[in-house]
Amino acid sequence: MKKFCFVLGVVMALVACNKTPDPSVSVSSATVNVNYEGTDGAVTVDLKSNSSWTITGDGQSWYSVEPLAGTGDATLYIRVNALEEVAARAASLTITAETATASLSIVQGVPDVEEVKSGSFVIEEVFFSGCLLEDGKSSDSMDGDQYFKITNNTDNLLYADGLFFCRSSEHSQNGGFAYWLIDDDLSGQILVKDMFRIPGDGDDVPVLPGHSVTVAFSAQNFKAENGYGIDLSGVDFEIFDDIENLDIDNPDVPNMTVFLSASKSFNFLHNRGYESYALVKFPDNVTDESFLSDNAFTGTRSMWMDGEALLEGNPYPAGSYVIPNAWVVDGINCGVEEDYGNPAFNASIDAGYTGCGTVDKDPNRFGKSVLRKSANGKLVDTGNSTNDFTRDATPSLMK
């Protein structure tokens, strides 16, 4: 009897040793959170299994997983595309190992929101020169293919609602027989004559890190019309001057708010690059009405010739407004090397200047823009446009 029990025990032990374990599969994390900008490398997840396994996705194309099949333990490499819209997204995957399953979720969220402040948005590009038409003599800059690009230069989400693009009241050129200079000290302010505002109630115009808002002075397809211009029909906003029979409105492109304009007809940029430009955001306690009543410039100017002031203390023409430096998010001076004089904006806004061409009315300036340089994944912003911008650059929208 003892012998029989011993043999039975040995047999049962051998059977137990030869029994195949149940299939199993698991992952080190059931949910993987990835950055909005995508992964240059990959996010990894450890998979453990005692069997062969496969991964089934949900059909979305914004992510990839490698490998999709294997045997035993493995490391999964998950990559995602950068967000192009401000909306989180998620994917669900199923890992199957015979009769065992495990779930894996991939979640790509949006970045945190940052307050708009100095250096957050920057002027990335201004195309003011226009393009020469087929005759080689005339340009399309009057109500033509001019645009500027504003870019989120932070790592967080910004809202562009309420951001102003401003044009300077003063030019930077001191050429000619005589010229005017302002008598007042504007070291703590900038002086502007035109202000165009991005519309919205605070969260209508989201701009992801590294993304831009492009604004045209006329959102038309100039390339299709004359073969030499730029297609601006798909920009984010246009500046439309609602004056009968003078400006053309693209109904498919939202309009900027023309808050302040010195033009008697329609707005366009100085195509030789005499002007300076600034991005401005009003503080919360400043209304449109209070700005117009409190910030009108009432200073004086004098005419200079050969280093001597001749006509002194003349009232500055009405219609220009001062903006404190603290409200300026970004600003750049533009000008022509020949006869470049006093920059429109003080050195605390821009210690240098940029432009197209080297002489006044330079025929080589057409089809060129001023374009901010980039380094280490960011736009260069040292506060000196001489260093920060590429002069005579190929416009980024020219194809």
Secondary structure, DSSP 8 states (H G I E B T S, - for coil): -HHHHHHHHHHHHHHHHH------EEES-SEEEE-TT--SS-EEEEEEESSEEEEE--S-SSEEEE-SEEESSEEEEEEE---SSS--EEEEEEEEETTEEEEEEEEE----B----TTTEEEEEEE-S--B-TTSS-BSTTTTS-EEEEEE-SSSBEE-TT-EEEEESS-SB--SS-EEEE-S--TTEEEEEEEEE---SSSSSEE-TT-EEEEESS-SBHHHHHSSS-B-TT-SEE-----TTT----TTS-B-EEEE---SS-----TT----EEEE---TT--HHHHHHH-B---EEEEEETTEEEEEEEE--TT-EEEEGGGEEEEE-B--STTB-S-SS-TTT-SS-B-S-SSTT-GGGTT-EEEE-EETTEE--SS-HHHHEEEEE--TT--
